[in-house]
Structures are given as C-alpha cells and as structure tokens.
Amino acid sequence: MKRKVGYTWRLREVMAQRQIFTATELVPLLRERGIDLSASQVHRLVSGTPERLSLQVMAALCDILSCTPADLVATTAENAGVRKTATGDLPTPPSNVAKLRPRAARILPDA
C-alpha cells in the first residue's frame, strides 16, 4: 500500500508566538549564529514553504525561536487512494454484440 507524505512549514506561526513579526527581524539574529542570508532569502523562507533547508539554518532557527524542528515542520502521512476498478457499474452489453463485429476478410491470391 502506498503512503502519501507531506509537511506544513510553520515558521511564521512560531515567529508570531515569539513576538517576531517580520522577516527583517530574523536577518541579524541569523547573522549572530553564522547564517548569512539576504533579506529576500529570509523573506522567502518565512513566507513560503521550502523544499530544501540546510540543517545549519534549521538549527539556527530553532535556537532563535527556542523550539524544536518538530515545531517548525508538521508532517502528515496517509494512505494513498487506491484506484477502484469497475465491478458491474457498466451497463450490460446488448445480446446482439456479434452482429456489431466486422466480418473477417478473405484474402485471395491474385489469379
């Protein structure tokens, strides 16, 4: 059975709980921890959902916000929907199906 996994990036929510409301407030805090990101990079980190993230950045964010990675990333996992096959949903074919099929062609050699 296949599983569908996903995640929710909760950085903005955790920042708000710690009274940090803008991405620009994070830039100097990250620099203090050796993470040199531009204001636009931090803005994308805060406003979007990253697909990849350095563990150094994650560790710095956790230190700044006094949280754990689990506070920043909420994961989900569920069973993927299994495709169902038709089991009688189709109408029954008419009884004269044989009449609808083409006749086999007879190929004769050239005389």
Salt bridges, closest charged atoms under 4 A:
GLU13 OE2 - ARG10 NH2 2.71
GLU32 OE1 - ARG33 NH1 3.56
ASP36 OD1 - ARG31 NE 2.85
ASP63 OD2 - ARG33 NE 2.52
